[in-house]
Amino acid sequence: MKVADKLQDIQLRIGEACEIAGRHPEEVTIIAVTKYVSTERAQEALEAGLIHLGENRDDGLLNKWDKLEGEPVWHFIGSLQTRKVKSIIDKVSYIHSLDRLSLAQEINKRAERPIHCFIQVNVSGEESKHGLTPEEVIPFVNQLAEYEKIIVSGLMTMAPFTDDEQVLRGCFKQLKQLQTEVQTMRLSYAPCTELSMGMSNDYQIAIEEGATMVRIGTALVGE
Ligand SMILES: *Cc1c(COP(=O)(O)O)cnc(C)c1O
């Protein structure tokens, strides 16, 4: 199926979720996660009008970024090893996986312009998932004050792999609650206006709970 057709279907569903939540579809940015697909398929996504592309590995990003025609906005969405920062930092606009000070330090050292970062939170507490515990988020935000290249644009989470809607909703609600706490701090470097949550299986629920960026791979560009 063509990306453009899948996109149309997803936009309808986003519209439904927004209606339920009393939100505007313009508040929701779709990130097309191209990590499983070819450069050609990523190019097709760009041509369908998707501007935001996401990769979770440095080699995936480096393989695609100079081959695509057009000007995608790149999002790095996977766990990021400190030693890999150097190779991706001038290619990405957003990093969704800030989860430790050593990474903040390296981003700050290597970046030539401010980088929009999301603090990754492990809301569900699953051991296999990266991210700070919810309790660690506020102290971490305070510690980021000294890194002038880091903008805390928002929070990111990956929900547990389940069909249980209540579990998913609970997870997203907790991230939203944390976002409100960060916003209440009124820090110039941490506007925290964005919530990066929702993937192929749960983006509608995430949007109902306040997602402003959904990261969709399989359902959008899957071949
Ligand atoms: C792969 C990935 C996605 C997209 O997953 P799909 O289920 O294919 O939509 C979103 N976020 C992260 C962090 C990922 O690694």
The ligand as an SDF file (V2000), in Angstrom:
LIG
                    3D

 15 15  0  0  0  0  0  0  0  0999 V2000
   10.1640    1.7460   16.2440 C   0  0  0  0  0  0  0  0  0  0  0  0
    9.7580    2.8610   17.1140 C   0  0  0  0  0  0  0  0  0  0  0  0
    8.5320    3.5160   16.9100 C   0  0  0  0  0  0  0  0  0  0  0  0
    7.5420    3.1240   15.8370 C   0  0  0  0  0  0  0  0  0  0  0  0
    7.0140    1.8520   16.0790 O   0  0  0  0  0  0  0  0  0  0  0  0
    5.7530    1.2850   15.2640 P   0  0  0  0  0  0  0  0  0  0  0  0
    5.0990    0.3690   16.2360 O   0  0  0  0  0  0  0  0  0  0  0  0
    6.2970    0.5860   14.0780 O   0  0  0  0  0  0  0  0  0  0  0  0
    4.8780    2.4120   14.9120 O   0  0  0  0  0  0  0  0  0  0  0  0
    8.2240    4.5750   17.7450 C   0  0  0  0  0  0  0  0  0  0  0  0
    9.0620    4.9740   18.7360 N   0  0  0  0  0  0  0  0  0  0  0  0
   10.2400    4.3640   18.9650 C   0  0  0  0  0  0  0  0  0  0  0  0
   11.1070    4.8690   20.0630 C   0  0  0  0  0  0  0  0  0  0  0  0
   10.6270    3.2920   18.1640 C   0  0  0  0  0  0  0  0  0  0  0  0
   11.8010    2.6940   18.4070 O   0  0  0  0  0  0  0  0  0  0  0  0
  1  2  1  0
  2  3  1  0
  2 14  2  0
  3  4  1  0
  3 10  2  0
  4  5  1  0
  5  6  1  0
  6  7  2  0
  6  8  1  0
  6  9  1  0
 10 11  1  0
 11 12  2  0
 12 13  1  0
 12 14  1  0
 14 15  1  0
M  END
$$$$
